[in-house]
Amino acid sequence: MRRVGVRELSGWSGALAVALITVAQVASSARSELLFRDADSLIVAMFTRSVLSGQPLDWAMSSVLFLPESTAFAVLDTVLPFEVNGLLAVSAVLNLLALYGAFRLAAGRRREGSAPVAWSLGGLALFSVLAMTDVSGSRNALDLASLLLTTTYYAATVLAVVLSVGCVRRVLDRDRGGVGLLVALGVTAAVSTLSNPLYAAWATVPIALLLAVMIIRSPQRIRTAMVLVVLLTGTAIGFLGRIPLQAWIANTGAGYVQPGLWADSLDYYAALLTDRLSTSIGFVGCLIVVTLIVLAVIRMIRAADPGTTFVSGIAWVMPAVVVIGAIALGTHAARYLQPLAFAPVLALVAMPRAWPMPVRVRSLVAAVVVMLLAIGGVVSVPRLASVSAGSDPDLTCVTEWVNASGRTGAGQFWTVRLPKMHLDDPARLVQVDHELNGYAWLVNRTDFDVDEVSFLVEDAQSVAWSLPAPAAPEEVIDCGRYRILDLGDRTLSLGPPRS
């Protein structure tokens, strides 16, 4: 028992080191734009701080409510004395650490001749390699693994999907019992669907399809059918739970479903794949994914038990279903294809056999690996701290000017989100469109209670203003990549909010 405890603790220690190394590397690349400054990436931090401030809440969310992500961020914001970037960095590390835990669950219980801890750690390490091949600063690139490091791009849903796979595997590995695992599966499905309907597409549909096939061919028909019923019931409860929250859901996501555009969708994703293959590091990432999918198929064919069959099968079925579904529905968003990055890694934990070597040699190898990872993790801490604490003089220029002015201004979505997040009072910057109508998207609609603004903030991402009346600024404040158009004593009236 003591040896098992040491082994599990070593796995978690190694996972923490891998997480620190990975986040430090990604945060030091162009991908840091997505981690710390992207307008979409700040929604969880903005929402959480709005809740913690005690101000009136009337948020316009997307189809995703970010409930688990916001809860986790609120805890971090409460207990850690960090600025926003520091909290985002810690969140990224914890997301990867949680992924290790999900892989460990999916690897199954330790048995004679198995090494689930080693394979789970190896799975996390390979996923981290994929994340480090993501070097684009664009949210639209096919750089999928690194999206887990953000608080916005469905990190909780990714973790919930892998946890669901792990729960199913653990139930199938048993001859009887497993009520707690079935409850955990149902709760995970319900909460995840409530927060993000993508869970149904990423987890419920492919898992249900695979379980349906296994029911036909497996001697554990009743047990497998029970798992399927729990999964479907949890998902249905999650959808029902969204009904009372409709007032906060500004977009149900139905508008993203356009089957008639499937050909355009195919061209879009093909272009993204071509861009990724055009770089050597992107090619390596794609090669890793293809290799893992081939391994998953081979392991499914060779599987001797239902648990191994399920995990190795889902490692290739899930990406296939998601890609085909995304194209068939005419979608145009790389983030919807994230199962291409994390699902194939499950092939490594599907059949976690121990290598045939003496116990002492195996222990020595494990100790050396954990020690090297620990050194790498320790070295990465100051690097990550430096990146997350890096100064942004342009941003500081805007926030200091707005804080000192005591007035309310406006800016467009892609421009105003970052300064808004870092203001003493975020309501001092109202989110608008180029015609000065309130833009009710991922924002607290109480901001629109003001009737007028006396300055505008713009940058290279801002669309040219189309205002109802001439608005020549009294002064233009140059803040590097930002410009503040100060109207002085004059004001501009806001138009009606739209989403």
N, C-alpha and C positions, 0 to 999 in steps of 0.2 A: 504493500500500500504506500509506504514511504517513497519507494522508487517511482511509482506512478505519479505521486504528487510532485516530485522533483522534475520528472519528465514534462508534466503539464506546465509547471512554472517556467521551465526552460523554454517551452514553446511560446508562452506569452511574452517572456523577456525578449526572445528573438524577434517576435512580431512587432514589439514596440520599437526595437532598433531599426527594423526594416521600414516601419512607418516613418520614423524620424528622418532616415536617409532619403526616402522617397519624397516626402513633402519638402525637405530642404532643396532637393534637386529641382523638382517641378517649380517651386516658388522662385528659384533663381533663373528660370527660363522665361521666355515670352509668355508662357502659360500663366505667369503671375497676374497678368491683366485680368484673367478670368477668376482667379482666386480672391483678389483684393479690390478690384476697381470696376469690374463690369456692372452695368446698371441692373441686369437681372440678378447677378450674384448677391446683391445686397438685400434682397427682399426679406430673408429670414432675420437678419440683424435689425432691419428697420422695423419689422413687425414686432419682434420680441421687445425691443426697447420702447416701442409705443405702448405695449401691454404693461411693461414694468413701470412706466412713467405714471400710470394711473389716469391718463388722459382719456376722453371719450373715444370709443372705437366704432368706426364704420368703414371697415376695410373693403376695398374692391380687389378680390383675389382672382387668380386664373382658375382653371379647373383643378389645380393643385392647391391644397390648403396648408401644406408644410407643417402639419401638427406635430409629428415626432421630432422633426428638425428644430422647430421653434422651442419645443419643450427642452431639448438638450441644450440649445444655445442659451436659453433663459437660465438654466442651472449654471452654465459656465460663466455667464455674465454676472451672476449673483455671487459666485464664490471666488472668482479670479479677478485681480486688480489690473486687468489688461485693457488696452485700447481695442478698437474693433478689429484691426488687422491681427493683433495677437490672438484674439478669440477665434478668428477665422483659421489661423494656423493651427491652433490647438484642436479645433473641430476636424480639420483635415487629418491630423494624426489619429484622433479617436475613431474616425470613420474607417481608416485602414485597420486599426486594431480590432474594431468590431467585425470587419470582414474576415479577419483571421478566426475569430470566434465562430462565425457562421460556417466557414470552411471546416473548422474542427467538428462542428455538429454534423455536417454533411459527410465527414469521413467515417462516421460510425464509432461504435465502442471499440476499445482496444481488445484484440484477441491474440491468441498465440500465433506468431509469425506475421503480425501486422505492425505497422508503424504510423498510425494516424497523425500523431503530432508532427513527425518529420515531413510527411506529405502535405499536411495543412500549411506548415511553414513554407514549404517549397512552393505551394500554390500561391500564397501571398507574395512570395518573392518574385514569382513569374508575373503575377498581375502587376506588381510594382515596376517591373521592367517594362511592361506595356505602358504604364503611366508615364515612365520616363522617356518613352519614345514619342510622347505627345509634346510637340514643341511649338505648335501654332498658338498665337494669341487670339485666334478667332473662335467664337462660340459655335460657329457653323462648320468647323472642320470635323473630319471623321476621326478626331482624337478623343476616343471614348473613355478609356480607363481613368484618365485624370479627372473626369467629371465627378467621380466619387469624392474627390478632395474638396469639392465645394459644398456649401450648405443648401444650395438652390437646385442643382440639377439632379434631383431625385435620389440623393444618397440613401435616405431612409427606405425608399422603395427597392433599391438594389439590395440592401441588407435584408429586407423582409423577404425578397424572392429567394435568396440563398438560405435564409433561415427556414423557409417553408420547405425547400428541398431537403434540408437536414432533418426536419421533423418527419417528413414522409419516409425518408430512408430509415430513421430510427424505429418507426412503427413497423415497417416491412421487415426489418431485421429481427423482430420479436415474433415468437409463436403465440404469445398471449399478453394481455395488459397493454400498457401504453396510453392509458386514458389521459394522463397529464400532457403527453405529446400531442394528442388529438386536440385537447383544449388549447394548447399553445398554437397549433396550426390554425384553428378556427379564429382565435383572437388576432393572430398576425394578419390573416386574410381580411378580417373585418376592419381593423384599424388602418391597415395599409390602403384598402379600397376607399375607405372614408376619406383618407387624406389625399390619395392619388389614384384615380381610376386606371392609370397605366398598369397597376398591379395585376388587374384582370387580364390585360393583354400579355404581360411579361410572364406571369406565373400561372394564373388560373387556367387559361386556355391551353398552353403547352403541357402543363402537368396533368390536366384533365384528359387530354388526348392520349398521353402516354399511359396513364392509369387505365383508361378504357381498353387499350390494347392489351395491357397486362391482365386485366380481369378476364379477358377471353382466353388467354394462354397460360395463366398462372394457377397453381393449385390453391393459392391464398385468395380466392375470389371474394369471399365475404369480407376479409380484412382489407383488401385493396378497395373494394366498393365503399367500405366505411370511411376510408381516408378521402375518397372522392366526394362523398356526401358532405363531410365536414368542410372540405375546401370550398365547395360550391355554396354551402350555407353561409360560411363566413363572408364570402365575397358578396352574396346577396344582402346580408345584414349591413355590410359596409355601404353599399349603394343606397339602401333605405336610410341609413344614417345621414346621408348627404342632403336629404330633402329639407330638414329644418334649417340647413345652413345656406339655402339658395340665395338669400339676400346678400351674402358675402361673395358669391361666385359670379363674377362679372362675365365669365365665358365658360360655358359648360364643356367646350372642346368639340362640340358637334360640328362647328364650322370648319374644323381642321380635316374632317372626313369628307373627301371629294373623290370618290371612286373613278369618276370620269377623267381625272387627271393622272391616272396610273402611269401612263407613258411618260408624262413630264416628271413624275416622281422617280421613275426608273432612270431617266437621264440625269436627274439631280444627284441621286446617290451614286450613280456610275461616275459622275464628274468628281464627286468628293473622294471616291476610291482612287481614281486616277491621280488626283492631287497628292494623296497620301503615299501612293506607290512611287511617285516621282522623286521622293527623297530616300536616301539610303536607310535612314533610321526608321522612316515610315514603312519601308519595304520589310525591314526586319520585324516590325510589329505585326504586319499582316502575315508574314511567314509563320510566326509563333502561333497566331490564331488558327491558321489552316492546319498546322501540325497537331495542335490540340484537338481539333475537330476530328481529324483522322484517327487519333489515339482514342477518342471517345467512341467512335464506331467500332474499332477493334476490340476495345474493352467490353462493349455491350455484347458483341458476338461471343466473347469468351466468358462472359459472366456466369457464375455458377449459383448465384442466389438473387432473390428479388431486389434487395437493397442495392447491390452493385449494378444490376440491370437498370434500375431506375435512374441512379445518379449518372452513370455513363450515357444512358439514353437521353436524359434531359440536357446533357452538356452539348449535344448537337441538335436535338429537336427544338429546344428553345430558340437558339439563334435563327434556325430555319423558319420557324413559325413567325417570329417577330419581323424578319426581313421581308418575307412574302406578304405578311399582313400590312406592313408599312407602305409597301409599294402598291398593293391592291387598294388600299384606302386613299391613295393619292397624297400622302403626307410629304412634307418638305422640312424636316428637322433632324439633324444628325443625332441629337440627344435621345430620340426615340429608339435608336439602335444599340443602346448600351449593352444589352445582353450579348452582343457580339464580343464584348471585351471580358465580361466576368463569367458567363455561362461555360464557355469551353474550358476554363481553368478547373471546373468541377471534374473533368476527366482525370486529373491528377489524384483527387481524393476518392474517386469511385472505387478503386482497388488498391488500398494503401498497404501493400505487402512490404515486409521488412527485407532489407538486402541480406543475402546469406554471407555473414561475416561473424567472427567471434564477438562475443558480447563486450569484451574489454576494448576491442578495436572500435566497435560501434559507439561505445560510450566516449572514447577519446575523440573520435571524429565529431560527435555531437558537441562535446565541450569546446573544441577548437572553433567550430562554426559559430556557436553562440558567443564566444569570446570576441571573435572578429566582428560579428554583427554589433556587439555591444560597443566596441571601440568606434565603429562607424557611426553608431547612433549618438554617442557622446560628442564626437567631432561635429556632427551635423547640428547639434543644438545651437551653438553660437551662430552658425551660418544661417539657420532658420530665424533666429531672433533678430539678426541684423537685417535680413530681407523684410521681415514683417514690420520692423520699426523704422524702416527707411523713410526719409523725409520726402515730401512732395510739396515743394515751394509754391507751385501753381495752385494746388488745392488749398494750401494754407492761406495764400493771398485772398482767395475767394471767401473762405470761411471767416477769416478775421474781419474782412470788410463788412460782410453781412452781419456778423455778430455785433460789430461796433455801430452799424447804422441804426439798429433798432427798428428797421422798416421791413416790409414784406415785398419780395420780388417773385419772379417767375422764370422758368426755364423748361426746355423740352426734355422728354424722358431720358434719352441717352446722354444728355448733358448734365442734367440737374441731380441725378440720383446720388452720385458720389458726394458732392458738396452737401446735399441735403442730409445725408447720413452722418456727416461729421460736424454739423452745426450744433450749437447749444440748444436751439429750439428748431427742429426740422420743419415746423410749420412756416418758418420765415421764407422758405422757398417753395412756391406752389408749382406743381407739375402741370404743364399746359401743352397744347399742340401749337403748331406754327401760327394759328389764327387766334391764339390766346383763349381758347376754350379749355376749361378744366379737363385734364386727361386722367380719368378715373381707372387707372390700371396699376395694380400692385401698390396701392397707396391708400392712406387713410383719407376718406372723403370729407372728413371734418376740415381738412385744409382748405376746402372750397367755400368755407363760411365767409371768408373775406371777399369783398366785392371788387377790390382794385389793388393794383400793385404799382410801385414807383421805380422799379428797375428790372432789367432783364439780364439773364446770364446766358451766354452762348459760347460755342466752341465749333470745331470743324465738323462735328456730327450734327449740328443744328441745321434744320431746314430754314431757308430764308423766310423771315417773318412776313406774314400777310395780315396787317393790322387794319382795323376799321377806320383809324384816323392816323395822320402823320404822327410819328413819335421820334422826332430828332432828339437824341440824348443831350442833356446839358453837359455831361462829361462821360468820357469812355475810360474806364480803368483797365489797364493792361495787366492781366495776371497770367502771362505765359500762354498756355494753350487755351485759357479762358479769356473772355472779355465781359466786363460788366457795363451795361448801358444804363447809366444813371440819369433818370428823368428829372431829378431835383424835386421841386415842389409839385410838378405835374404827376398825374396818375393815369393808368390805363384800366378800363373796366374789364373784368373777366367775363367770358361767355359761359354758357351753360355747360356743365360737365358731360363728357361722353366717355365711353370705354372703347 
